[in-house]
Every structure is written in C-alpha cells, then in structure tokens.
Amino acid sequence: MSDAVPQPDDTPVFREPWEAQAFAIVVALHQQGLFSWSEWTQTLSSQIATAQTNGETYYEHWLAALETLVADKGLSSREELTHYQRAWEHAAHRTPHGMSIDLRSEDIGG
C-alpha cells in the first residue's frame, strides 16, 4: 500500500518547490512537538480569513501561518524572518530567470 496522496489526474500537489518546502517545515516542526496540529490549523485558518482578498495562493497562506507560529513560539523573531525574506529577495533579484537561487553571505549582510 502506498502512502502517496491520491491525485485525480497528473496535477502536481505543489506548483513550486518552495510550497513543498513550506509544507515539509510545518510537518517537521509539528513532529518535533513545537506546536500541535490544532494550533497549526487554527493559525492557518486565521491567516486565510485575513488574507482572502489579497489574491494569494493557498501556500502563501501556509507560509504566512508558518511565520506567525514560528514568531509566536519564539523560534525566531518577526524581524529576523523579515531580514531573511529581504536577503532571499535580494538573491532572487540577482539570479537569472530559470536558475536556482543561491543565497550568499552578501545577501544576508549583518
């Protein structure tokens, strides 16, 4: 018996690699006992409700809920998350389209 999520057609579960990574991070942090699954679903539901009109994708809500829980649990600060988000955006901006993004120390700064 397979543990794979059944799909009605060949549609991938995730459209982008970062969506799968965000999913995996949530599962790993939950498995480590950093938050309960009910905390996760409540945070995700709240995020979806507040951002519904922004035209964001499901996994953008997922990522925002993950960031909220990580900050609320003290695993990182909102400032640190913003710092790394800006570093990632800087790295993405200098990376040619279609190439893997390489986050370098000059992107992160101090």
C-alpha positions as CSV (number, residue, x, y, z in Angstrom):
1,M,0.0,0.0,0.0
2,S,1.3,3.4,-0.9
3,D,1.5,6.4,1.4
4,A,1.2,8.8,-1.6
5,V,-1.6,11.3,-1.7
6,P,-4.0,10.1,-4.4
7,Q,-4.5,12.5,-7.3
8,P,-7.4,12.5,-9.7
9,D,-5.1,13.3,-12.6
10,D,-1.4,14.2,-13.2
11,T,-1.7,17.5,-11.4
12,P,1.2,18.0,-9.1
13,V,0.5,18.5,-5.4
14,F,2.8,21.5,-5.3
15,R,3.2,24.1,-8.1
16,E,6.6,25.4,-6.9
17,P,9.4,23.8,-4.9
18,W,9.0,26.4,-2.1
19,E,5.5,25.2,-1.5
20,A,6.7,21.7,-0.8
21,Q,9.5,23.1,1.4
22,A,7.0,25.1,3.5
23,F,4.8,22.1,3.8
24,A,7.8,19.9,5.0
25,I,8.9,22.6,7.5
26,V,5.4,22.7,9.1
27,V,5.3,18.9,9.3
28,A,8.8,18.7,10.8
29,L,8.2,21.4,13.4
30,H,4.9,19.7,14.4
31,Q,6.6,16.3,14.7
32,Q,9.2,17.9,17.0
33,G,6.4,19.0,19.3
34,L,6.8,22.7,18.7
35,F,3.1,23.2,18.1
36,S,0.0,21.0,17.9
37,W,-1.8,20.2,14.7
38,S,-4.9,22.1,16.1
39,E,-2.7,25.2,16.7
40,W,-1.5,24.9,13.1
41,T,-4.9,24.6,11.6
42,Q,-6.3,27.4,13.7
43,T,-3.3,29.7,12.7
44,L,-3.7,28.7,9.0
45,S,-7.5,29.3,9.1
46,S,-7.0,32.7,10.6
47,Q,-4.3,33.6,8.0
48,I,-6.6,32.5,5.2
49,A,-9.5,34.5,6.6
50,T,-7.5,37.7,6.9
51,A,-5.7,37.5,3.6
52,Q,-8.6,36.1,1.4
53,T,-9.0,39.3,-0.6
54,N,-5.3,39.6,-1.5
55,G,-5.4,37.0,-4.3
56,E,-2.7,34.9,-2.5
57,T,-2.3,31.2,-3.2
58,Y,-3.1,28.5,-0.6
59,Y,0.6,28.0,0.1
60,E,1.2,31.7,0.5
61,H,-1.3,31.5,3.4
62,W,0.5,28.4,4.5
63,L,3.8,30.2,4.6
64,A,2.3,33.2,6.4
65,A,0.8,31.0,9.0
66,L,4.1,29.2,9.5
67,E,5.9,32.5,10.0
68,T,3.2,33.5,12.6
69,L,3.6,30.3,14.6
70,V,7.4,30.4,14.4
71,A,7.4,34.0,15.8
72,D,4.7,33.3,18.3
73,K,6.6,30.3,19.7
74,G,9.8,32.3,19.9
75,L,11.7,30.2,17.4
76,S,12.5,33.3,15.5
77,S,11.5,37.0,15.7
78,R,9.5,38.7,13.1
79,E,12.5,41.0,12.5
80,E,14.8,38.0,11.8
81,L,12.2,36.5,9.4
82,T,11.9,39.8,7.6
83,H,15.7,40.1,7.4
84,Y,16.0,36.7,5.8
85,Q,13.0,37.4,3.5
86,R,14.8,40.5,2.2
87,A,18.0,38.5,1.8
88,W,16.1,35.9,-0.3
89,E,14.5,38.7,-2.4
90,H,18.0,40.2,-3.0
91,A,19.3,36.8,-4.0
92,A,16.3,36.2,-6.3
93,H,16.7,39.6,-7.9
94,R,20.3,39.0,-9.0
95,T,19.6,35.4,-10.1
96,P,18.9,34.9,-13.8
97,H,15.4,33.5,-14.6
98,G,15.3,29.8,-14.6
99,M,18.4,29.4,-12.4
100,S,18.4,28.1,-8.8
101,I,18.6,30.8,-6.3
102,D,21.9,30.8,-4.3
103,L,21.6,32.7,-1.0
104,R,25.1,34.1,-0.3
105,S,26.6,35.9,2.7
106,E,26.4,39.2,0.9
107,D,22.6,38.8,0.6
108,I,22.3,38.2,4.3
109,G,24.5,41.1,5.4
110,G,24.7,42.0,9.1
